[in-house]
Amino acid sequence: MTASPPRRAQQGNENPEPAQRLDLRGLGCAEPIVRLAVTLRDLPPGTVLLTESDRAAMRMDIPAFCVRTPTS
């Protein structure tokens, strides 16, 4: 079985289908952001990633991480 390439967000599509899911549930402090960073490093720009977490703080942590993290 070959992996299909990640789907990218289409312009104007507000609810694109995620290309990948990242389960961050049950992880301790800082571990979700570390796993997010590792996952994002390997994804091409424009790839839609769905994160799942049971930590309410992730609603603020993920956007803050994205603003503070340089992209290349």
C-alpha positions, 0 to 999 in steps of 0.5 A: 500500500502506498501513502497518498500525498497530503491534501492541501487546503483549497482557497475559499474552502473554510472546512477543508478535509484534514490530510492527517490527524494528530491525537494529543489526548492524555499527554502531559504539559508541553508534550502536545506542543512538542509532538505538534512541532515534530509533526508540522516539521514533516508536512508540506505547506498548506497541509490540513492537520486536525489536532485532538486534545483533552487539554483546554489550554491547547485552544490557546497554545496551538495558535500561540505556537503557530504565531511564534514559530517561523515557517520556511 
